């Protein structure tokens, strides 16, 4: 089984997590830029963080046989802090980097005017740099947030087909699917989605354009949730091709819209080219 976790914050995880993920079948991840866990006091802290997503974290992942890409953005939680908004002017120098496969996470947290500005600005950047966008839906008022997000995307230069709307659930999945966007679901131990609910949604809407992620971060989360969803799908009667579509081919298809996805990775400890574990990825 091959697994691509399309949204996981490995900056907050340990090397033990990388080892366990590899053993579970994870061979590729995308790490979206997100908040530090406490307020940033300077734009410079973003730049150091972005540099680590582009350099240190891909190196660390490669030691465990996992291909690592990232998305870069000013996240919605910090878009409300005037100390952080100068980051918007500096994003172009990061969006040209080869390892950046989308603009993200963008979207809404509290649905403020400042978040409107950050979202519209970054959707335009995604269009300008020919990148897809990873959009965060708010933890509160999710349906209202989804509708506002879709309206803003429709008014932007970025086609809906190049947008992945994440953190969906039962209340938002139908309208998200009807919009034509890609559908993202975060599976957590206690909050967001769980494996059983995820399988029920897949039964209802089908596996096309659905991406499942662990969104593992600083808090209580589980970087093996993608594998647990795969196992739950098989137990419920989905076949291996369905699992491969949701857990591998769909994230490959979405992030390939960037033209930058590279999935050739050496096995842990490999010393020559012949031990590459992934070729192409289709």
N, C-alpha and C positions, 0 to 999 in steps of 0.2 A: 504493500500500500504506500502510495506517495501522497504527501500532504503539503499544501502551501497555506501557511497562515497569513492572510492578507492584511492583518491589523494586530500588531503586538508590539509592546513597548519594551524591547530587550534591554534598553538602558537601565531599567529598574529590575532586571532579572540577573541571576547568577550563571556561572558556567555550568553548574549542576543542571540548571534548566536546559541549557543547550544540549547537554548529554542526554537528558531524558527525552527531549523533543526528537533528537535524531533517532533514538531507540524506538520511538513511537511511530516513526515514518516521516517526520517533518524534514523536508529538504529545501524549503525556501520560505522566506518571510519578507513582509514589508513592514517597516517601522515608521508610523506617522509621527511627525513632530507634535508634541503636546506640552502640557504645562509641567513645571518643575516640581510641583507638590507644595510649593509656597510661592508667594509673589516674587517675581523678578523685579529688580530695582534698576536695571540698566539694559538697554538693547544689546550691549556687548555680551551679556550672558547668553543671549540667543545665538550669537555667532559662534561662540565656543561650542555650544550644544549642536548646532547644525554641522560644524566641522567634525564633531565626534560621530554623528550619524553617517557622514560621508567617508570617514577614514577608520577610526578605531573600531566601531561596531561591525562593519563588514569584515574586517580582519579577525575580530574575535569570533564571529559566526563561522568563518571559513575554517577555523581550527577544529570545528566540530561537524564539518561536512554540510553546512547550511549556507545557501546563497542568501545574501542580505541586501535589500534595496530599501529606500526610504521615500517618504513624501515630506515636502517642506512647506511651511506656512506659519502665519500668526494664528494661533488657535483661538476659538471664540471666547473662551474663558478670559484670556488675557487681552482680547481686543478692546475691553472696557477700560484698560489702564493706560493713561496717557504716557506713562513712562515706556510703554512697550510699542506703541503704534509707529514710531520711526522705523521699526523693522520692515514695514510694508515697502518702504523706499529701497531697502537693501535686498529684498527677495530676488530680483532678477539675476544677481550674480550667482545665486545658488541654484536657480531653476534651470540653468544651462548645464549643470553637472550631469555626467553620464549615469550616475547611480540614482538620480531622482526620477521616479516613475509617475508622479502625480503631484498636484498641489493639494495639500491637506495637512492636518484636519482643518477644514473651514466649516462655517455654518453658524448655528445659534446655540447659545447657552441660556441667556435670559431674554433674548429677543429685544435688544436695545438699539437705539439709533447708531451707536458706535459699532455694534455687530453688523448692522446693515451695511455700513461703509466698508468694513473689513471684508465682508462676504462679496459684495459687488466688485471691489477692487481686485480680489484674488481670483474670482471667476474670470475677470478680464485678463489677468495675467496667465491663467491656464489657457485661454484662447490664444493669447499672443505667443506663448511658448509651445503651442501644440501639445499640451499635456492634458490628460484627464484630471478630474477633481474627485477627492474623497471628502464627502460632506457628513458632518456630525449632526445628528438630530438631538434636540435638547432632552435632558432627563425629566423635565417638567413640561406639562402642556405639549406632549409629543405630537398630537395630531395637528394642533394649531401651528406648531413649529415646522412640521413637515409641509403643510400647505403653504406657509410663508416661504419656505425654502424653495419649493417647486415654482412658485410665482416668480421669485427672484431669478432663478436659473432660466426660466422661460424668457425673461426680459434681457438676459445676458447674451454675449456672443458665443457662449459655449453650448453645444447641443446637449440635450438631455441624455442622449445615448452615450455621452462621454462622462457621465456623472455616476458615482457610486454613493448611494444614500445609506449611511450606516446606523447601527443601533436601532434597527427596526424591531417591531413586535407585532402582536396580533391586531392592535388598534391602527397601525400605520401601514401594514404591508399591502393592503389592497390598493390604496391610493398611490403608493409608491410604485407598485407594479404597473398600474394604469398610466403612469406618467411616462414610461419608457426608460426610466433609469435602471441601473443595476441595483440589486438588493443586497444589503449587508446586515448580518446578524451577529451580535456579540453574545457569547455564551459564558456565563459566570457561575460560580458556586452558589450564590445566594440571591443575586439581583439580575437585572436584564433578562436574558433567556436561559433556559436550561435545555438539556438534551431532549427530553420528552416533548417539550413545547416546540423545539426546533423541528423534530421529526413530524409533528402534527402539521406545522406550517408547510413543510415540504410536501406532505400528502395533499394539502389544499391547493398550493400554487404551483407545484412542480419544481424541478431542480434547475430549470433554465435561468440563467443570469442571476443565480443566487450564490452569494459568498458567505461562508461561515468563518468567524474568527474568534480567538480567545480574548483579544484586547487586554491581555495580561499586563499589569502595571504595578504601581507601588502598593496598592491595596490588596484586599483578599481576592485573589484571582488564580487562574489555573492555566498554565501554558500548554497543558495536554488536552484541553477541552475540544480542540479540533478532532483529535483521535477518538475521543469519547463520543462525539457526534457521529463520526464514521461508523463506529461499532454499533451505536444505537440505530442507525439507518439499516445496517445489515440485519440486526435482530428484528427489525420491523418489516423486513421483506424487500427492501430496496436491494438492487443487485450491485455488483462491484463497479459496473460502468456508471451507475448513478452516483455512487460515492466518488469515483474519480472525477466526474463532471463537477460536482459541488466543491470538492476539497482540493482539486488540482486544476482542471482545465478552465473553469470559470475565472479563478483569479489570474491564471496565465493570460486568458483572453483579455480581461479588463486592463491589466497593467501593460500588456503588449501594445495597447493604444498609444503608449508613450514612445514606442520605437526603441526603447532602451533596456528592456528586460533581458538579462543575461543569466542563464541558469546552469552553466557549466561549473561544477564545483568538484574539488578533489575529495575523495573519501578521507576521513580522519586518519592522519598518519601516512597518507599516500605520498610518494616521492617522485612520481612520473606521470606524464600526461595520459597514459593509458588507463589510469584508474579514475578518470572523471566519472562521476556517478549519474550525471544528467546530460543528455544531449538534446538541445533544442527545447523540449518540454511540451510538445503538442500531445 
